[in-house]
Amino acid sequence: MKRADFIQLYLEEKGVNRYLTKPYPACLILFQANPKPRLFESPLKLFVLQSVFGSLSWGFFMWLIIWKFEEFSAYYLYAIVFFGVFTAAILAVNVARAQKKV
């Protein structure tokens, strides 16, 4: 059993959400030598990363699906930023709560 797998199992036994036991971002785990679970990351760092990546991914998918066929508006930018900041705030709060619990 790998060290990362052992850490994930241990944290899940402690009652930590499975989502927080995976590294951030989970898709880049192949490029990291020793990935850390989200629980051990700084909530502020995760907030910044998620707000940037969340905004970019939301904007890209909405451009692909809807905005490509409509006229662009400033409200779309507001929606992109709101989505990124909102999801980042949820992630940061969940990590901060879990860090206090463990």
C-alpha positions as CSV (number, residue, x, y, z in Angstrom):
1,M,0.0,0.0,0.0
2,K,1.3,3.4,-0.9
3,R,1.8,6.1,1.7
4,A,-0.8,8.3,0.1
5,D,-3.4,5.5,0.1
6,F,-2.6,4.8,3.8
7,I,-3.1,8.5,4.7
8,Q,-6.4,8.6,2.8
9,L,-7.7,5.5,4.6
10,Y,-6.6,6.9,8.0
11,L,-8.3,10.2,7.4
12,E,-11.5,8.5,6.2
13,E,-11.5,6.5,9.4
14,K,-11.2,9.7,11.4
15,G,-14.4,11.0,9.7
16,V,-12.9,13.3,7.2
17,N,-14.8,13.8,3.9
18,R,-13.4,11.7,1.1
19,Y,-13.2,14.8,-1.1
20,L,-10.7,16.4,1.3
21,T,-8.4,13.4,1.4
22,K,-7.5,13.7,-2.3
23,P,-4.8,16.1,-3.5
24,Y,-5.7,19.4,-5.2
25,P,-6.1,19.3,-8.2
26,A,-6.7,15.6,-8.4
27,C,-6.2,15.5,-12.2
28,L,-2.5,16.6,-11.7
29,I,-1.6,13.7,-9.3
30,L,0.4,12.0,-12.0
31,F,2.9,14.9,-12.1
32,Q,3.3,15.2,-8.3
33,A,5.9,13.1,-6.6
34,N,4.4,13.2,-3.1
35,P,0.9,14.6,-3.3
36,K,-0.7,16.1,-0.1
37,P,-4.4,15.8,0.7
38,R,-6.4,18.9,0.6
39,L,-6.8,18.7,4.3
40,F,-3.1,19.5,4.8
41,E,-3.1,22.5,2.4
42,S,-3.7,26.1,3.5
43,P,-7.3,27.2,3.1
44,L,-6.2,30.5,1.7
45,K,-4.0,28.8,-0.9
46,L,-6.9,26.5,-1.9
47,F,-9.2,29.5,-2.1
48,V,-7.0,31.3,-4.5
49,L,-6.3,28.2,-6.7
50,Q,-10.0,27.2,-6.8
51,S,-11.2,30.7,-7.5
52,V,-8.8,30.9,-10.5
53,F,-9.3,27.4,-11.8
54,G,-13.0,27.4,-11.1
55,S,-13.5,30.7,-12.9
56,L,-11.5,29.7,-15.9
57,S,-13.2,26.3,-16.2
58,W,-16.7,27.7,-15.8
59,G,-16.0,30.5,-18.3
60,F,-14.6,28.0,-20.8
61,F,-17.5,25.6,-20.6
62,M,-20.1,28.4,-20.7
63,W,-18.4,29.8,-23.8
64,L,-18.4,26.4,-25.4
65,I,-22.1,25.8,-24.7
66,I,-23.9,29.1,-24.6
67,W,-21.9,32.3,-25.1
68,K,-20.5,31.3,-28.4
69,F,-23.9,31.7,-30.0
70,E,-24.9,34.9,-28.1
71,E,-23.6,38.4,-27.8
72,F,-21.1,38.8,-25.0
73,S,-22.1,40.8,-21.9
74,A,-20.4,42.1,-18.8
75,Y,-22.8,40.0,-16.7
76,Y,-21.1,36.9,-18.0
77,L,-17.9,38.0,-16.5
78,Y,-19.6,38.6,-13.2
79,A,-21.1,35.1,-13.3
80,I,-17.7,33.6,-14.0
81,V,-16.1,35.4,-11.1
82,F,-19.0,34.7,-8.8
83,F,-18.9,31.0,-9.6
84,G,-15.1,30.8,-9.0
85,V,-15.2,32.7,-5.7
86,F,-18.3,30.8,-4.4
87,T,-16.8,27.4,-5.1
88,A,-13.5,28.5,-3.6
89,A,-15.2,29.7,-0.4
90,I,-17.0,26.4,0.0
91,L,-13.7,24.5,-0.4
92,A,-11.8,26.7,2.0
93,V,-14.5,26.5,4.7
94,N,-14.7,22.8,4.4
95,V,-10.9,22.4,4.7
96,A,-10.8,24.8,7.7
97,R,-13.6,22.9,9.5
98,A,-12.0,19.6,8.8
99,Q,-8.6,20.8,10.1
100,K,-10.2,21.9,13.3
101,K,-11.9,18.6,13.7
102,V,-8.8,16.5,13.1
